[in-house]
Each structure stands twice: as structure tokens, then as C-alpha cells.
Amino acid sequence: MVFYAATWIYTPEPAETKIMADGPKGGHYGIRGWLNGKRLPSTGKDAECREMVDKDRTVKLDAGWNTLLLRYNHIYGAGAMTVRLDAPPETLWKLKVAGSPPLTK
């Protein structure tokens, strides 16, 4: 199965963060992602053909609304995914997250 997740992240000024996407322990899955239509850095495929968003690489959020799209390739195990942003507190407190596309003029 394949699951998609989307969210929108607002920052008043450009900011850097890590995107920490993970699945359940003991399952077989892969997670790919795109930020504003550009592919997120990945770890590449491992011996089990899983490709993961690279949790150790920083990505840049543009000022304004940013679109984050994730694709979860589920092979077996629990079908769950967690996602968090990892940045200094002074960066995180400025961010807003929306579950649907923001209305813009």
C-alpha cells in the first residue's frame, strides 16, 4: 500500500530545519518526501530496497507557506508514520502548521 501525507508550514522568514519522518519498529516501509515540489534529501535505497527521508540533512523553509508532501510505501507491519520538525526552539516557535492549504490573496 501507499499512503500520502501533506501539511503546510508557515515561517515569517527563511528557516532551516530537519524533517524527521519515521515508521513503526519491525515493519518494512520506505518514506520519500517533497518540500515545495522539490525532492527531500534521502538516504538512498538500502539492502531491503527501502528509501528514507534523510533525518540528518537540514532543509530550508522559504518565507511564507511551504508545502510538505510525504509518501509512505508500506510493505508489511503496522501502517503508521510519525513526522516532526527538528530545529532550535527559537525557530520552531515562529512556525505555524496547517492541515489544509492556506487561503491566500
MIBA-376539 format. One line per 4 residues: their letters; for each residue x, y, z of N, C-alpha, C. Coordinates in pm, 1 decimal. Example, Ala and Ser with C-alpha at 12.3 -4.5 7.8 and 13.67 -1.06 7.14 Angstrom:
as = 1319.0,-569.0,780.0,1230.0,-450.0,780.0,1320.0,-330.0,780.0  1285.0,-225.0,708.0,1367.0,-106.0,714.0,1290.0,3.0,787.0
end
This chain:
mvfy = 82.7,-116.7,0.0,0.0,0.0,0.0,88.0,124.1,0.0  27.5,232.1,-42.1,95.4,361.5,-41.3,4.9,461.7,28.9  62.9,538.7,120.6,-9.6,644.3,189.4,59.2,775.8,158.9  -19.3,881.6,145.5,36.2,1015.2,129.1,-6.0,1101.3,247.0
aatw = 80.6,1189.9,288.0,50.3,1286.7,393.1,96.1,1423.3,343.9  13.8,1523.9,367.8,50.0,1660.2,328.2,23.8,1754.7,444.1  109.3,1853.5,455.8,89.5,1960.1,552.8,153.0,2086.4,497.9  113.3,2198.6,555.3,164.4,2327.6,512.7,228.7,2394.3,632.4
iytp = 348.9,2447.3,612.6,428.1,2506.1,720.6,455.3,2652.2,685.9  421.1,2740.4,779.8,444.5,2883.7,759.9,561.6,2929.7,845.5  647.8,3010.1,785.9,754.8,3075.9,860.3,762.7,3220.8,811.9  775.6,3316.2,904.8,780.0,3456.6,863.6,908.5,3493.9,789.8
epae = 1012.2,3416.4,809.3,1140.7,3440.5,743.4,1201.8,3305.6,708.2  1293.9,3300.3,612.0,1356.5,3171.6,579.5,1412.4,3105.2,705.4  1397.6,2972.6,711.5,1442.8,2898.1,829.4,1495.4,2762.1,785.8  1581.1,2704.6,868.8,1633.8,2571.4,842.4,1583.6,2474.7,948.2
tkim = 1550.0,2354.2,905.2,1500.6,2250.3,994.6,1536.5,2114.1,937.2  1527.4,2013.7,1020.9,1538.1,1875.6,974.0,1398.0,1817.4,976.7  1366.5,1733.7,878.9,1236.6,1666.1,874.8,1259.4,1522.5,917.4  1202.4,1487.9,1031.4,1222.3,1357.4,1093.3,1098.2,1270.8,1067.3
adgp = 1100.3,1192.5,960.0,988.9,1103.5,926.0,1030.9,960.7,955.9  943.5,888.4,1023.9,977.2,751.4,1062.6,851.1,666.2,1067.1  869.4,537.1,1061.0,759.5,441.8,1069.4,776.2,353.1,1190.9  691.9,250.7,1202.8,696.0,163.3,1320.8,819.8,73.6,1322.0
kggh = 861.8,38.0,1440.7,973.3,-56.7,1454.1,925.8,-195.1,1409.4  1009.3,-265.1,1337.8,976.9,-400.5,1296.8,899.5,-411.6,1167.5  860.8,-301.3,1108.7,788.2,-306.6,981.9,884.0,-291.4,864.7  830.6,-301.0,746.8,907.6,-283.3,623.9,838.6,-172.4,546.4
ygir = 906.1,-60.9,528.1,844.9,56.1,465.6,954.6,147.8,411.8  913.9,244.5,335.7,1003.0,349.0,288.1,926.8,480.6,290.8  997.4,590.9,310.7,933.7,722.7,314.7,1012.6,818.0,226.0  944.1,875.9,128.6,1002.3,977.9,41.3,928.0,1107.9,64.7
gwln = 989.2,1219.7,32.3,921.1,1345.8,55.0,961.1,1454.7,-41.8  875.7,1557.8,-46.2,897.0,1674.5,-129.6,862.6,1798.5,-48.2  944.1,1900.4,-58.4,919.0,2028.6,5.1,909.3,2131.8,-105.2  793.0,2193.4,-116.3,766.9,2291.9,-222.2,796.7,2235.0,-361.1
gkrl = 761.9,2109.2,-380.0,778.4,2044.2,-509.4,918.2,1990.4,-537.4  1011.8,2012.7,-446.5,1148.9,1963.1,-465.8,1172.1,1842.8,-376.0  1235.6,1742.6,-430.5,1261.1,1618.1,-357.9,1346.5,1642.6,-234.6  1306.0,1587.9,-120.7,1385.5,1596.7,1.0,1506.4,1505.6,-9.8
pstg = 1616.0,1541.0,56.1,1732.9,1452.2,56.9,1693.0,1315.3,112.5  1745.6,1210.1,53.1,1712.5,1075.4,100.0,1839.6,997.8,130.8  1820.7,887.7,203.5,1933.6,802.2,238.4,1971.8,710.6,123.2  1892.1,707.3,18.2,1914.1,612.2,-90.0,1855.8,478.4,-50.6
kdae = 1852.7,386.5,-140.2,1793.2,255.3,-111.6,1891.8,167.8,-35.9  1840.3,99.2,68.1,1925.5,7.7,144.2,1914.2,-132.8,85.6  1968.8,-230.7,153.9,1969.4,-368.8,104.8,1828.6,-425.0,88.6  1731.0,-369.4,160.7,1592.3,-416.2,150.3,1508.0,-326.2,59.7
crem = 1574.7,-244.4,-21.6,1509.4,-155.9,-118.1,1421.8,-50.1,-52.1  1456.9,-8.9,70.1,1384.1,97.8,136.4,1459.0,228.8,114.7  1385.1,331.0,86.2,1442.1,464.0,71.9,1377.1,552.8,177.3  1456.9,629.3,250.1,1404.5,709.6,360.0,1446.0,855.8,344.6
vdkd = 1359.4,947.0,395.5,1397.8,1086.9,405.9,1518.2,1092.5,499.2  1621.5,1164.9,460.7,1744.1,1173.4,540.1,1721.7,1265.0,660.1  1715.3,1206.4,778.4,1688.6,1281.2,902.3,1806.1,1368.1,943.8  1923.4,1343.4,888.9,2043.1,1417.2,928.6,2070.6,1539.7,842.6
rtvk = 1994.1,1557.1,735.7,2016.2,1670.1,644.3,1918.1,1782.6,674.1  1968.0,1903.0,678.0,1885.5,2021.3,701.4,1825.3,2066.9,569.6  1699.2,2111.2,575.0,1633.2,2166.8,457.3,1592.1,2309.8,488.2  1576.6,2389.3,384.8,1543.5,2530.9,402.0,1395.7,2554.2,373.8
ldag = 1328.5,2614.7,470.7,1190.5,2659.9,451.4,1196.6,2801.9,396.7  1117.2,2830.3,293.6,1109.0,2965.1,238.9,1019.7,3050.0,328.3  1038.0,3181.4,325.6,947.1,3270.0,397.5,807.3,3253.4,338.5  706.7,3247.2,424.4,568.9,3225.5,379.4,529.6,3079.8,397.5
wntl = 430.6,3035.8,320.6,380.5,2898.2,331.2,465.3,2802.0,249.4  496.3,2687.1,307.7,573.1,2580.8,244.7,486.8,2455.0,243.2  490.1,2381.9,133.9,412.3,2258.7,121.3,503.4,2138.5,142.2  465.6,2051.7,237.1,539.4,1928.0,264.2,451.4,1810.5,225.4
llry = 499.6,1726.9,134.2,428.5,1606.6,91.1,517.5,1486.5,119.4  460.3,1385.3,184.0,534.4,1262.6,213.8,462.2,1142.7,154.2  539.4,1047.8,105.3,485.0,922.6,51.0,540.4,807.9,135.2  449.4,731.9,193.9,484.1,618.5,280.6,455.2,491.2,202.9
nhiy = 559.6,416.8,164.2,544.6,289.7,93.3,540.9,178.3,197.7  424.7,121.9,218.4,403.0,22.0,323.1,411.6,-118.2,263.2  504.0,-199.1,314.5,519.6,-336.2,266.5,454.8,-432.2,365.5  496.7,-428.7,491.5,430.9,-507.6,595.5,457.2,-444.6,731.8
gaga = 382.7,-488.3,831.3,391.7,-431.1,965.7,281.5,-328.2,983.8  287.1,-259.1,1095.5,186.5,-156.2,1122.8,199.7,-41.8,1022.4  88.8,6.9,974.0,88.6,117.0,877.5,78.2,250.3,949.8  188.6,299.3,1001.3,188.4,425.2,1075.5,314.1,504.0,1043.2
mtvr = 303.2,636.0,1052.3,418.0,721.4,1025.3,413.6,837.9,1123.2  529.0,875.3,1173.9,540.3,995.1,1256.0,630.0,1095.2,1183.9  598.9,1221.7,1199.7,677.1,1327.1,1136.3,694.3,1439.5,1237.1  816.4,1488.4,1248.1,839.5,1605.4,1333.0,947.6,1691.5,1270.8
ldap = 945.6,1817.6,1308.5,1048.1,1911.2,1264.0,1148.7,1926.1,1376.3  1276.4,1927.1,1341.8,1382.9,1938.7,1440.4,1464.1,2063.9,1409.6  1452.5,2163.1,1498.2,1524.7,2288.9,1483.1,1537.3,2351.3,1621.6  1619.8,2454.5,1635.8,1629.2,2522.0,1765.7,1492.5,2578.0,1806.4
petl = 1464.5,2585.0,1936.9,1334.4,2634.8,1984.3,1297.4,2772.0,1927.7  1394.4,2862.2,1914.2,1361.5,2995.4,1862.3,1312.5,2990.0,1717.4  1350.0,2888.6,1643.3,1298.1,2868.3,1507.5,1160.4,2803.8,1512.9  1146.0,2698.0,1591.3,1019.2,2624.8,1597.5,903.9,2711.2,1645.9
wklk = 926.7,2799.7,1742.2,818.9,2882.0,1797.0,762.7,2979.7,1695.5  835.6,3009.1,1589.5,788.0,3100.9,1485.4,703.7,3030.7,1379.0  707.6,2897.4,1375.4,638.4,2822.1,1270.4,490.5,2803.8,1301.6  411.1,2798.1,1195.4,269.5,2762.4,1203.9,249.8,2644.4,1109.7
vags = 162.5,2552.7,1148.5,135.8,2434.9,1065.8,-13.9,2428.3,1038.8  -50.8,2398.0,913.7,-191.3,2385.3,875.9,-214.4,2249.2,811.1  -329.5,2190.4,838.6,-363.6,2059.7,783.3,-430.6,2066.2,647.4  -459.6,2187.1,599.5,-517.6,2204.5,466.3,-451.8,2326.8,403.0
pplt = -458.5,2338.4,272.5,-391.3,2451.3,206.4,-442.9,2584.2,261.4  -353.7,2674.3,296.3,-395.3,2803.0,349.2,-459.9,2887.8,239.8  -554.9,2971.3,279.2,-616.2,3063.9,184.8,-524.0,3182.8,169.2  -488.0,3214.8,47.6,-400.7,3327.8,22.7,-469.8,3422.8,-73.9
k = -437.7,3547.4,-62.7,-496.6,3650.2,-152.7,-404.9,3676.7,-267.5
end
